[in-house]
């Protein structure tokens, strides 16, 4: 097997290797025999291949010369899911860990549905039989050169920076996973830190241990040096979330309608359908409270739809911020906002059915300050954009008006003075924006006077 030093998100968007396999055991009917248990292993290997089918139809249409130029006259072997699974199994089999330690970790991660010792099989022998099952599976022949691992620096010195923190989290789980923490620590220190961390997460998930939002964030941060995709850490955790009402305090950068508008950069909008871009934004909560993106976006669209602003003004605001005419979606500004609101309500019904969306009070005390920035930035705006933003600030919401101003300025031609930029930074702080919000939007426009 080739050395895997690149981040796992190159191949997986969910748990993988042995920790991913134990999830399959935890969620399946307990197998009654060794044959049934090994069939679960084979099923996991087949599922990965089903999710990543080999499609050569595009290559078959190329001429022989075109295939040669593009490297499609070369082939490589792909071992699929078995590659990381065998690597994890190898780390355990090559380690000095006892059968007692290996058994404790296996049972905790799988939920105890399949104990090989109850069938006369030692745990180490069971790991070897799974490895043999993987080895017996022939690799797929893939067209093209084998992809070289990228971002290899992720898993080198950076991993050592989280060693102590991972061991501390394992030890902190002693009360939640009785008797397991010492075994997990042995896996992390005597076999592999990454595998020990993933199996600790899997044991917490299988046992349904409540995990605070702050702890979930720490877990995600600890997974970054390994290149773990977000769902390796978050997927399956029983997270105790804060109320949705704290939503606006969770974003480091842009959010709401201004963030959605930023996703409609013409380069992306041409390649990704508008409904998909909208759905991605509405559901992109990351490791924040589920529904947080939908809530802040719903608040912005609800304010606009309930406002006295004309349909033409709403269309102007969207076009100015997104550089995309809603006519491309066979609608106008109000119609597009209604679609957004419907998507947000559907998301909130799905993940937070008990929550009743309500509009928070506007920051009317900052209206004059925002209005000043709109008027002083007018040389960088089209006249109709300036008028629409002024109406938004005065008649609807200074906060939304300021965020849409930042979004419009982000792609504007021209410059702002350092004094304007400093005032905008101060306004962002007063609105409670994340520290990167204003700087990311307009810092590049700030010039000496």
Sine and cosine of phi, psi and omega as CSV:
sin_phi,cos_phi,sin_psi,cos_psi,sin_omega,cos_omega
0.00,0.00,0.58,-0.81,-0.01,-1.00
-0.96,0.28,0.42,-0.91,0.05,-1.00
-0.94,0.35,0.72,-0.70,0.00,-1.00
-0.94,-0.34,0.99,-0.13,0.02,-1.00
-0.92,-0.39,0.00,1.00,0.05,-1.00
-1.00,0.02,0.21,-0.98,-0.02,-1.00
-0.94,0.35,0.52,-0.86,-0.09,-1.00
-0.93,0.36,-0.30,0.95,-0.03,-1.00
-0.93,0.37,-0.12,0.99,0.09,-1.00
-0.92,0.40,-0.45,0.89,-0.07,-1.00
-0.87,-0.50,-0.49,0.87,-0.19,-0.98
-0.81,-0.59,0.56,-0.83,0.15,-0.99
-0.88,-0.47,0.24,0.97,0.09,-1.00
-0.48,-0.87,-0.09,-1.00,-0.09,-1.00
-0.87,0.49,0.44,-0.90,-0.16,-0.99
-0.57,-0.82,0.04,-1.00,0.07,-1.00
0.87,0.49,-0.53,-0.85,-0.05,-1.00
-0.93,0.37,-0.60,0.80,0.01,-1.00
-0.91,0.42,-0.59,0.81,0.08,-1.00
-0.93,0.37,-0.59,0.81,0.03,-1.00
-0.92,0.38,-0.66,0.75,0.01,-1.00
-0.89,0.45,-0.49,0.87,0.10,-1.00
-0.88,0.47,-0.67,0.74,0.02,-1.00
-0.88,0.47,-0.63,0.78,0.04,-1.00
-0.92,0.39,-0.65,0.76,-0.03,-1.00
-0.91,0.41,-0.51,0.86,-0.09,-1.00
-0.99,-0.12,-0.03,1.00,-0.05,-1.00
-0.96,-0.27,0.29,-0.96,0.13,-0.99
-0.89,0.46,0.76,-0.65,-0.05,-1.00
-0.81,0.59,0.82,-0.58,0.02,-1.00
-0.94,0.35,0.60,-0.80,-0.06,-1.00
-1.00,-0.05,-0.24,0.97,-0.04,-1.00
-0.67,-0.74,0.24,-0.97,0.07,-1.00
-0.89,0.46,-0.63,0.77,-0.01,-1.00
-0.87,0.48,-0.67,0.74,0.01,-1.00
-0.92,0.39,-0.59,0.81,0.01,-1.00
-0.92,0.39,-0.69,0.73,0.03,-1.00
-0.93,0.37,-0.47,0.88,0.07,-1.00
-0.90,0.43,-0.56,0.83,0.07,-1.00
-0.90,0.44,-0.62,0.78,0.05,-1.00
-0.88,0.47,-0.75,0.66,0.00,-1.00
-0.88,0.48,-0.63,0.78,0.02,-1.00
-0.88,0.47,-0.62,0.78,0.03,-1.00
-0.91,0.42,-0.67,0.74,0.02,-1.00
-0.90,0.44,-0.66,0.75,-0.02,-1.00
-0.93,0.36,-0.58,0.81,-0.02,-1.00
-0.88,0.47,-0.64,0.77,0.02,-1.00
-0.89,0.45,-0.68,0.73,0.00,-1.00
-0.91,0.42,-0.55,0.84,0.04,-1.00
-0.93,0.38,-0.52,0.85,0.01,-1.00
-0.98,0.18,-0.36,0.93,0.00,-1.00
-0.80,-0.60,0.92,0.39,-0.06,-1.00
-0.92,0.38,0.45,-0.90,0.07,-1.00
-1.00,0.09,0.87,-0.49,-0.01,-1.00
-0.86,-0.51,0.95,-0.31,-0.02,-1.00
-0.96,-0.28,0.17,0.99,-0.08,-1.00
-0.88,0.48,-0.64,0.77,0.00,-1.00
-0.93,0.37,-0.57,0.82,-0.02,-1.00
-0.96,0.29,-0.60,0.80,-0.04,-1.00
-0.89,0.46,-0.40,0.92,0.00,-1.00
-0.99,0.16,-0.17,0.99,-0.04,-1.00
-0.99,0.12,0.47,-0.88,0.09,-1.00
-0.97,0.25,0.18,-0.98,-0.01,-1.00
-0.88,0.47,-0.65,0.76,0.01,-1.00
-0.91,0.41,-0.65,0.76,0.00,-1.00
-0.90,0.43,-0.63,0.78,0.04,-1.00
-0.89,0.45,-0.64,0.77,-0.01,-1.00
-0.91,0.41,-0.69,0.72,-0.02,-1.00
-0.88,0.47,-0.65,0.76,-0.05,-1.00
-1.00,0.07,-0.03,1.00,0.01,-1.00
0.99,0.15,0.27,0.96,-0.04,-1.00
-1.00,-0.02,0.16,0.99,0.15,-0.99
-0.99,-0.15,0.18,0.98,0.03,-1.00
-0.90,-0.43,0.51,-0.86,-0.04,-1.00
-0.77,-0.64,0.42,-0.91,0.09,-1.00
-0.61,-0.79,0.33,-0.94,-0.01,-1.00
-1.00,-0.01,0.66,-0.75,0.05,-1.00
-0.84,-0.54,0.88,-0.47,-0.03,-1.00
-1.00,0.00,-0.03,1.00,0.10,-1.00
0.86,0.52,-0.63,-0.77,-0.07,-1.00
-0.88,0.47,-0.48,0.88,-0.04,-1.00
-0.88,0.48,-0.42,0.91,-0.07,-1.00
-0.89,0.45,-0.82,0.58,0.01,-1.00
-0.94,0.33,-0.55,0.84,0.02,-1.00
-0.90,0.44,-0.71,0.70,0.02,-1.00
-0.91,0.41,-0.55,0.83,0.03,-1.00
-0.91,0.42,-0.70,0.72,0.04,-1.00
-0.89,0.45,-0.71,0.70,0.01,-1.00
-0.88,0.47,-0.64,0.77,0.01,-1.00
-0.89,0.45,-0.62,0.79,0.02,-1.00
-0.89,0.45,-0.63,0.78,0.04,-1.00
-0.95,0.30,-0.68,0.74,-0.02,-1.00
-0.92,0.39,-0.53,0.85,0.00,-1.00
-0.99,0.11,-0.15,0.99,-0.05,-1.00
-1.00,0.06,0.26,-0.97,0.05,-1.00
-1.00,0.04,0.26,0.97,-0.07,-1.00
-0.90,0.43,0.62,-0.79,-0.01,-1.00
-0.98,0.21,0.28,-0.96,0.07,-1.00
-0.88,0.48,-0.54,0.84,0.00,-1.00
-0.90,0.43,-0.70,0.72,0.02,-1.00
-0.91,0.41,-0.75,0.66,-0.02,-1.00
-0.88,0.48,-0.65,0.76,0.00,-1.00
-0.92,0.39,-0.65,0.76,0.00,-1.00
-0.89,0.46,-0.68,0.73,-0.02,-1.00
-0.93,0.35,-0.68,0.73,0.01,-1.00
-0.87,0.50,-0.74,0.67,-0.04,-1.00
-0.91,0.41,-0.63,0.78,0.00,-1.00
-0.92,0.40,-0.65,0.76,-0.04,-1.00
-0.95,0.31,-0.56,0.83,-0.06,-1.00
-1.00,-0.06,-0.13,0.99,-0.05,-1.00
0.99,0.15,0.18,0.98,0.08,-1.00
0.98,0.21,0.18,0.98,-0.04,-1.00
-0.94,0.34,-0.45,0.89,0.01,-1.00
-0.70,-0.72,0.95,-0.31,0.06,-1.00
-0.95,-0.33,0.96,-0.28,-0.06,-1.00
-0.86,0.52,-0.49,0.87,-0.02,-1.00
-0.91,0.41,-0.46,0.89,0.05,-1.00
-0.94,0.34,-0.22,0.98,0.02,-1.00
-0.92,-0.39,0.32,0.95,0.06,-1.00
0.97,0.24,0.36,0.93,-0.02,-1.00
-0.89,-0.45,0.81,-0.58,0.08,-1.00
-0.92,0.39,0.46,-0.89,-0.06,-1.00
-0.89,0.45,-0.68,0.73,0.02,-1.00
-0.89,0.45,-0.63,0.78,0.06,-1.00
-0.90,0.44,-0.61,0.79,0.03,-1.00
-0.90,0.44,-0.66,0.75,0.05,-1.00
-0.88,0.47,-0.64,0.77,0.01,-1.00
-0.92,0.40,-0.59,0.81,0.01,-1.00
-0.93,0.36,-0.60,0.80,0.09,-1.00
-0.90,0.43,-0.65,0.76,0.02,-1.00
-0.89,0.46,-0.67,0.74,0.02,-1.00
-0.90,0.44,-0.60,0.80,0.05,-1.00
-0.88,0.47,-0.67,0.75,0.04,-1.00
-0.91,0.41,-0.69,0.72,-0.06,-1.00
-0.91,0.42,-0.52,0.85,-0.03,-1.00
-0.97,0.24,-0.23,0.97,-0.04,-1.00
-0.99,0.11,0.86,-0.51,-0.05,-1.00
-0.93,0.37,0.58,-0.81,0.03,-1.00
-0.95,0.31,0.37,-0.93,0.12,-0.99
-0.99,0.13,0.57,-0.82,0.07,-1.00
-1.00,-0.03,0.87,-0.49,-0.06,-1.00
-0.94,-0.34,0.61,-0.80,0.02,-1.00
-0.98,0.21,0.66,-0.75,0.04,-1.00
0.98,-0.20,0.15,-0.99,0.01,-1.00
-0.96,0.27,0.50,-0.87,0.04,-1.00
-0.89,0.45,0.79,-0.62,-0.01,-1.00
-0.91,0.41,0.72,-0.69,0.05,-1.00
-0.98,0.17,0.60,-0.80,0.05,-1.00
-0.87,0.50,0.68,-0.73,0.06,-1.00
-0.93,-0.37,0.19,-0.98,0.02,-1.00
0.82,0.57,0.58,0.82,-0.13,-0.99
-0.89,0.47,-0.40,0.92,0.00,-1.00
-0.90,0.43,-0.32,0.95,-0.01,-1.00
-0.84,0.54,-0.63,0.78,-0.17,-0.99
-0.98,-0.21,0.29,0.96,-0.02,-1.00
-0.98,-0.18,-0.97,-0.26,-0.05,-1.00
-0.92,0.40,-0.45,0.89,-0.06,-1.00
-0.88,0.47,-0.54,0.84,-0.04,-1.00
-0.89,0.45,-0.61,0.79,-0.01,-1.00
-0.91,0.42,-0.43,0.90,-0.04,-1.00
-0.94,0.34,-0.31,0.95,-0.02,-1.00
-0.95,-0.32,0.03,1.00,-0.06,-1.00
-0.84,0.54,-0.80,0.60,-0.05,-1.00
-0.89,0.45,-0.62,0.79,-0.02,-1.00
-0.93,0.37,-0.61,0.79,0.03,-1.00
-0.92,0.40,-0.70,0.72,0.03,-1.00
-0.88,0.47,-0.59,0.81,0.04,-1.00
-0.91,0.42,-0.64,0.77,0.03,-1.00
-0.92,0.38,-0.62,0.79,0.05,-1.00
-0.89,0.46,-0.71,0.70,0.00,-1.00
-0.91,0.42,-0.56,0.83,-0.01,-1.00
-0.93,0.36,-0.28,0.96,0.00,-1.00
-1.00,0.06,0.05,1.00,-0.09,-1.00
-0.84,0.54,-0.64,0.77,-0.01,-1.00
-0.96,0.27,-0.42,0.91,-0.04,-1.00
-1.00,0.01,-0.47,0.88,-0.01,-1.00
-0.83,-0.56,0.97,0.23,-0.13,-0.99
-0.81,0.58,0.80,-0.60,0.08,-1.00
0.98,0.20,-0.06,1.00,-0.11,-0.99
-0.99,-0.11,-0.49,0.87,-0.10,-0.99
-0.81,0.59,-0.71,0.71,0.02,-1.00
-0.87,0.50,-0.63,0.78,0.02,-1.00
-0.92,0.40,-0.68,0.74,0.04,-1.00
-0.89,0.46,-0.62,0.78,0.01,-1.00
-0.91,0.42,-0.60,0.80,0.05,-1.00
-0.90,0.43,-0.66,0.75,0.05,-1.00
-0.87,0.49,-0.71,0.71,-0.06,-1.00
-0.92,0.39,-0.57,0.82,-0.09,-1.00
-0.99,-0.11,-0.49,0.87,-0.11,-0.99
-0.94,-0.33,-0.17,0.98,0.04,-1.00
-0.86,-0.50,-0.93,0.37,-0.04,-1.00
-0.27,-0.96,0.77,-0.64,-0.04,-1.00
-0.89,0.45,-0.72,0.70,-0.01,-1.00
-0.86,0.51,-0.75,0.66,-0.01,-1.00
-0.90,0.44,-0.65,0.76,0.04,-1.00
-0.88,0.48,-0.64,0.77,0.02,-1.00
-0.91,0.41,-0.71,0.70,-0.02,-1.00
-0.91,0.41,-0.61,0.79,0.01,-1.00
-0.95,0.31,-0.50,0.86,0.12,-0.99
-0.90,0.43,-0.72,0.70,0.05,-1.00
-0.87,0.49,-0.68,0.73,-0.03,-1.00
-0.90,0.43,-0.64,0.77,0.02,-1.00
-0.90,0.44,-0.65,0.76,0.04,-1.00
-0.89,0.46,-0.65,0.76,-0.01,-1.00
-0.93,0.37,-0.71,0.70,-0.04,-1.00
-0.89,0.45,-0.61,0.79,-0.01,-1.00
-0.99,0.15,-0.12,0.99,-0.01,-1.00
0.91,0.42,0.56,0.83,-0.02,-1.00
-0.94,0.35,0.81,-0.59,0.06,-1.00
-0.89,0.45,0.74,-0.67,-0.03,-1.00
-0.83,-0.55,0.79,-0.62,-0.01,-1.00
-0.92,0.39,0.37,-0.93,0.02,-1.00
-0.86,0.51,-0.64,0.77,0.00,-1.00
-0.90,0.43,-0.64,0.77,0.01,-1.00
-0.93,0.37,-0.63,0.78,0.07,-1.00
-0.85,0.53,-0.68,0.74,0.04,-1.00
-0.89,0.46,-0.64,0.76,0.03,-1.00
-0.89,0.45,-0.68,0.74,0.03,-1.00
-0.85,0.52,-0.70,0.71,0.00,-1.00
-0.88,0.47,-0.66,0.75,0.03,-1.00
-0.90,0.43,-0.62,0.79,0.00,-1.00
-0.93,0.36,-0.45,0.89,0.02,-1.00
-0.98,0.18,-0.29,0.96,-0.09,-1.00
-0.87,0.50,-0.72,0.70,-0.02,-1.00
-0.88,0.48,-0.39,0.92,0.06,-1.00
-1.00,0.09,-0.13,0.99,-0.08,-1.00
0.96,0.27,0.41,0.91,-0.01,-1.00
-0.92,0.40,0.75,-0.66,0.17,-0.98
-0.90,0.45,0.44,-0.90,-0.09,-1.00
-0.80,0.61,-0.67,0.75,-0.11,-0.99
-0.96,0.29,-0.31,0.95,0.12,-0.99
-0.86,0.50,-0.65,0.76,-0.02,-1.00
-1.00,0.09,-0.79,0.62,-0.20,-0.98
-0.98,0.18,-0.62,0.78,-0.12,-0.99
-0.85,0.52,0.89,-0.46,0.04,-1.00
0.99,-0.11,-0.21,0.98,0.04,-1.00
-0.94,0.35,0.60,-0.80,0.08,-1.00
-1.00,-0.02,1.00,0.07,-0.11,-0.99
-1.00,0.04,0.71,-0.70,0.07,-1.00
-1.00,-0.07,0.98,-0.20,-0.10,-0.99
-1.00,0.07,0.46,-0.89,0.16,-0.99
-0.97,0.25,0.25,-0.97,0.02,-1.00
-0.88,0.47,0.50,-0.87,0.00,-1.00
-0.89,0.46,-0.35,0.94,-0.05,-1.00
-0.88,0.48,-0.33,0.95,-0.01,-1.00
-1.00,0.04,0.18,0.98,-0.19,-0.98
-0.78,0.63,-0.75,0.66,-0.16,-0.99
-0.92,0.39,-0.26,0.96,0.00,-1.00
-1.00,0.04,0.08,1.00,-0.13,-0.99
-0.98,-0.18,-0.16,0.99,-0.15,-0.99
-0.99,-0.15,0.75,-0.66,0.11,-0.99
-0.99,0.16,-0.52,0.85,-0.03,-1.00
-0.87,-0.50,-0.54,-0.84,-0.09,-1.00
-0.94,0.33,0.27,-0.96,-0.01,-1.00
-0.35,-0.94,0.16,-0.99,0.08,-1.00
0.93,0.36,-0.51,-0.86,-0.09,-1.00
-0.90,0.43,-0.59,0.81,0.00,-1.00
-0.92,0.40,-0.59,0.80,0.07,-1.00
-0.92,0.39,-0.69,0.72,0.04,-1.00
-0.86,0.50,-0.69,0.73,0.01,-1.00
-0.86,0.51,-0.62,0.79,0.02,-1.00
-0.90,0.43,-0.44,0.90,0.04,-1.00
-0.95,0.30,-0.31,0.95,-0.05,-1.00
-1.00,-0.06,0.63,0.77,0.15,-0.99
-0.87,0.50,0.68,-0.73,-0.09,-1.00
-0.79,0.61,-0.56,0.83,-0.02,-1.00
-0.89,0.45,-0.66,0.75,0.00,-1.00
-0.98,0.21,-0.63,0.78,-0.11,-0.99
-0.90,0.43,-0.46,0.89,0.02,-1.00
-0.95,0.31,-0.50,0.87,-0.09,-1.00
-0.99,-0.17,-0.31,0.95,-0.02,-1.00
-0.84,-0.54,0.82,-0.58,-0.02,-1.00
-0.85,0.52,0.55,-0.83,-0.02,-1.00
-0.81,0.58,-0.70,0.72,0.01,-1.00
-0.86,0.50,-0.57,0.82,0.00,-1.00
-0.95,0.32,-0.67,0.75,0.06,-1.00
-0.86,0.51,-0.67,0.74,0.02,-1.00
-0.89,0.45,-0.74,0.68,-0.03,-1.00
-0.88,0.47,-0.66,0.75,0.01,-1.00
-0.87,0.50,-0.69,0.72,-0.04,-1.00
-0.93,0.37,-0.69,0.73,-0.04,-1.00
-0.90,0.44,-0.54,0.84,-0.07,-1.00
-0.99,-0.17,0.04,1.00,-0.09,-1.00
-0.99,0.12,0.89,0.46,-0.03,-1.00
-0.99,0.16,-0.29,0.96,-0.06,-1.00
0.85,0.52,-0.67,-0.74,0.05,-1.00
-0.99,-0.14,0.49,0.87,0.17,-0.98
-1.00,-0.01,0.02,-1.00,-0.02,-1.00
-0.85,0.52,0.79,-0.61,0.04,-1.00
-0.83,0.56,0.81,-0.59,-0.02,-1.00
0.99,-0.17,-0.06,1.00,-0.10,-0.99
-0.91,0.41,-0.65,0.76,0.02,-1.00
-0.91,0.42,-0.67,0.74,0.00,-1.00
-0.90,0.44,-0.62,0.78,-0.05,-1.00
-0.91,0.42,-0.77,0.64,-0.06,-1.00
-0.93,0.37,-0.54,0.84,0.04,-1.00
-0.95,0.32,-0.64,0.77,0.06,-1.00
-0.88,0.48,-0.67,0.74,0.00,-1.00
-0.85,0.52,-0.71,0.71,-0.01,-1.00
-0.90,0.44,-0.73,0.68,-0.04,-1.00
-0.93,0.36,-0.59,0.80,0.02,-1.00
-0.90,0.44,-0.66,0.76,0.03,-1.00
-0.87,0.49,-0.69,0.72,-0.03,-1.00
-0.93,0.37,-0.68,0.73,-0.03,-1.00
-0.93,0.37,-0.46,0.89,0.02,-1.00
-1.00,-0.04,0.02,1.00,-0.08,-1.00
-1.00,0.07,0.21,-0.98,0.07,-1.00
-0.99,0.14,0.06,1.00,-0.03,-1.00
-0.91,0.41,0.60,-0.80,-0.02,-1.00
-0.95,0.30,0.30,-0.95,0.06,-1.00
-0.87,0.50,-0.63,0.78,0.02,-1.00
-0.90,0.44,-0.62,0.79,0.01,-1.00
-0.92,0.40,-0.66,0.75,0.04,-1.00
-0.89,0.46,-0.64,0.77,0.04,-1.00
-0.90,0.43,-0.68,0.74,0.01,-1.00
-0.87,0.50,-0.67,0.74,-0.01,-1.00
-0.89,0.46,-0.70,0.71,-0.02,-1.00
-0.92,0.40,-0.71,0.71,-0.01,-1.00
-0.89,0.46,-0.66,0.75,-0.02,-1.00
-0.89,0.45,-0.65,0.76,-0.07,-1.00
-0.99,0.14,-0.53,0.85,-0.13,-0.99
-0.95,-0.30,-0.27,0.96,-0.11,-0.99
0.86,0.51,0.49,0.87,-0.01,-1.00
-0.71,-0.70,0.83,-0.56,0.01,-1.00
-0.99,0.16,0.82,-0.57,0.02,-1.00
-0.88,0.48,-0.25,0.97,0.08,-1.00
-0.87,0.50,-0.40,0.92,0.06,-1.00
-0.92,0.39,-0.35,0.93,0.04,-1.00
-0.98,-0.20,0.30,0.95,0.00,-1.00
0.86,0.50,0.67,0.74,0.04,-1.00
-0.41,-0.91,-0.07,-1.00,0.07,-1.00
-0.87,-0.49,-0.13,-0.99,-0.03,-1.00
-0.83,0.56,-0.81,0.59,0.01,-1.00
-0.87,0.49,-0.66,0.75,0.00,-1.00
-0.89,0.45,-0.65,0.76,0.03,-1.00
-0.92,0.40,-0.66,0.76,0.04,-1.00
-0.89,0.45,-0.59,0.81,0.05,-1.00
-0.91,0.41,-0.62,0.78,0.06,-1.00
-0.88,0.47,-0.67,0.74,0.01,-1.00
-0.88,0.48,-0.73,0.68,-0.02,-1.00
-0.88,0.48,-0.63,0.78,0.02,-1.00
-0.90,0.43,-0.67,0.74,0.03,-1.00
-0.89,0.45,-0.64,0.77,0.01,-1.00
-0.91,0.40,-0.69,0.72,0.01,-1.00
-0.89,0.45,-0.62,0.79,0.03,-1.00
-0.90,0.44,-0.66,0.75,0.02,-1.00
-0.91,0.42,-0.69,0.72,0.00,-1.00
-0.91,0.41,-0.60,0.80,0.06,-1.00
-0.90,0.44,-0.57,0.82,-0.03,-1.00
-0.95,0.30,-0.74,0.68,-0.16,-0.99
-0.97,-0.24,-0.30,0.95,-0.02,-1.00
-0.60,-0.80,0.88,0.47,-0.09,-1.00
-0.89,0.46,-0.39,0.92,-0.02,-1.00
-0.99,0.13,-0.19,0.98,-0.06,-1.00
-1.00,0.08,0.73,-0.68,0.07,-1.00
-0.96,-0.27,0.96,-0.29,-0.03,-1.00
-0.86,0.50,0.69,-0.73,0.05,-1.00
-0.57,-0.82,0.58,-0.81,-0.04,-1.00
-0.98,0.19,0.80,-0.60,0.08,-1.00
-0.95,0.30,0.32,-0.95,0.02,-1.00
-0.90,0.43,0.53,-0.85,0.02,-1.00
-0.99,0.15,0.37,-0.93,0.05,-1.00
-1.00,0.00,0.95,0.32,-0.03,-1.00
-0.88,0.47,-0.41,0.91,-0.02,-1.00
-0.92,0.40,-0.28,0.96,-0.01,-1.00
-0.97,-0.24,0.12,0.99,-0.06,-1.00
-0.87,0.49,-0.71,0.70,-0.04,-1.00
-0.90,0.45,-0.64,0.77,0.00,-1.00
-0.91,0.41,-0.65,0.76,0.02,-1.00
-0.94,0.35,-0.65,0.76,0.01,-1.00
-0.86,0.51,-0.62,0.79,0.04,-1.00
-0.88,0.47,-0.68,0.73,-0.03,-1.00
-0.93,0.37,-0.60,0.80,0.05,-1.00
-0.88,0.48,-0.73,0.69,-0.07,-1.00
-0.94,0.34,-0.58,0.81,0.01,-1.00
-0.97,0.26,-0.36,0.93,0.06,-1.00
-1.00,0.00,0.02,1.00,-0.08,-1.00
-0.81,0.59,-0.59,0.81,0.02,-1.00
-0.86,0.50,-0.33,0.94,0.00,-1.00
-1.00,-0.09,-0.05,1.00,-0.09,-1.00
-0.90,-0.44,0.34,-0.94,0.17,-0.98
-0.97,0.24,0.51,-0.86,-0.04,-1.00
-0.82,0.58,-0.66,0.75,-0.02,-1.00
-0.93,0.36,-0.46,0.89,0.06,-1.00
-0.93,0.36,-0.70,0.72,0.02,-1.00
-0.87,0.50,-0.72,0.70,-0.01,-1.00
-0.88,0.47,-0.70,0.72,-0.01,-1.00
-0.90,0.44,-0.65,0.76,0.01,-1.00
-0.92,0.38,-0.63,0.78,0.05,-1.00
-0.88,0.48,-0.70,0.71,0.01,-1.00
-0.89,0.45,-0.64,0.77,0.02,-1.00
-0.89,0.46,-0.70,0.71,-0.02,-1.00
-0.91,0.42,-0.70,0.71,-0.11,-0.99
-0.98,0.20,-0.66,0.75,-0.15,-0.99
-0.99,-0.14,-0.25,0.97,-0.13,-0.99
-0.80,-0.60,-0.95,0.31,-0.17,-0.99
-0.36,-0.93,0.92,-0.39,0.04,-1.00
-0.86,0.50,-0.59,0.81,0.00,-1.00
-0.88,0.47,-0.79,0.61,0.02,-1.00
-0.90,0.44,-0.63,0.78,0.04,-1.00
-0.87,0.49,-0.66,0.75,-0.01,-1.00
-0.93,0.36,-0.67,0.74,0.00,-1.00
-0.90,0.43,-0.63,0.77,0.04,-1.00
-0.94,0.34,-0.54,0.84,0.10,-0.99
-0.87,0.49,-0.73,0.68,0.02,-1.00
-0.86,0.50,-0.66,0.75,0.00,-1.00
-0.90,0.43,-0.67,0.74,0.02,-1.00
-0.91,0.41,-0.68,0.73,-0.03,-1.00
-0.92,0.39,-0.44,0.90,-0.06,-1.00
-0.82,0.58,-0.58,0.82,-0.03,-1.00
-0.94,-0.35,0.24,0.97,-0.04,-1.00
-0.98,0.19,0.41,-0.91,0.10,-1.00
-0.99,-0.13,0.73,-0.68,-0.03,-1.00
0.78,-0.63,-0.30,-0.95,-0.02,-1.00
-0.54,-0.84,0.33,-0.94,0.11,-0.99
-0.92,-0.39,0.42,-0.91,0.07,-1.00
-0.98,0.21,0.36,-0.93,0.07,-1.00
-0.86,0.51,-0.53,0.85,0.01,-1.00
-0.93,0.37,-0.67,0.74,0.07,-1.00
-0.87,0.48,-0.70,0.72,-0.02,-1.00
-0.88,0.47,-0.67,0.74,0.00,-1.00
-0.89,0.45,-0.65,0.76,0.03,-1.00
-0.90,0.44,-0.64,0.77,0.02,-1.00
-0.91,0.42,-0.63,0.78,0.05,-1.00
-0.87,0.49,-0.67,0.74,0.02,-1.00
-0.90,0.43,-0.66,0.75,0.04,-1.00
-0.88,0.48,-0.67,0.74,0.02,-1.00
-0.86,0.50,-0.64,0.77,0.03,-1.00
-0.91,0.42,-0.65,0.76,-0.02,-1.00
-0.93,0.37,-0.52,0.85,0.07,-1.00
-0.98,0.20,-0.22,0.98,-0.01,-1.00
1.00,0.08,0.40,0.92,0.01,-1.00
-0.94,0.34,0.34,-0.94,0.12,-0.99
-0.91,0.41,0.37,-0.93,-0.12,-0.99
-0.90,0.43,-0.38,0.92,-0.04,-1.00
-1.00,-0.07,-0.11,0.99,-0.15,-0.99
-0.88,0.48,-0.87,0.49,-0.08,-1.00
-0.94,0.35,-0.69,0.73,-0.06,-1.00
-0.89,0.47,-0.66,0.75,0.01,-1.00
-0.91,0.42,-0.55,0.84,-0.08,-1.00
-0.97,0.24,-0.69,0.72,-0.20,-0.98
-0.71,-0.71,0.04,1.00,-0.04,-1.00
-0.85,0.53,-0.56,0.83,-0.04,-1.00
-0.93,0.38,-0.26,0.97,0.01,-1.00
-1.00,0.00,-0.24,0.97,-0.11,-0.99
-0.96,0.27,0.81,-0.58,0.00,-1.00
-0.76,-0.65,0.43,-0.90,0.08,-1.00
-0.90,0.44,0.57,-0.82,-0.02,-1.00
-0.97,0.24,0.00,0.00,0.00,0.00
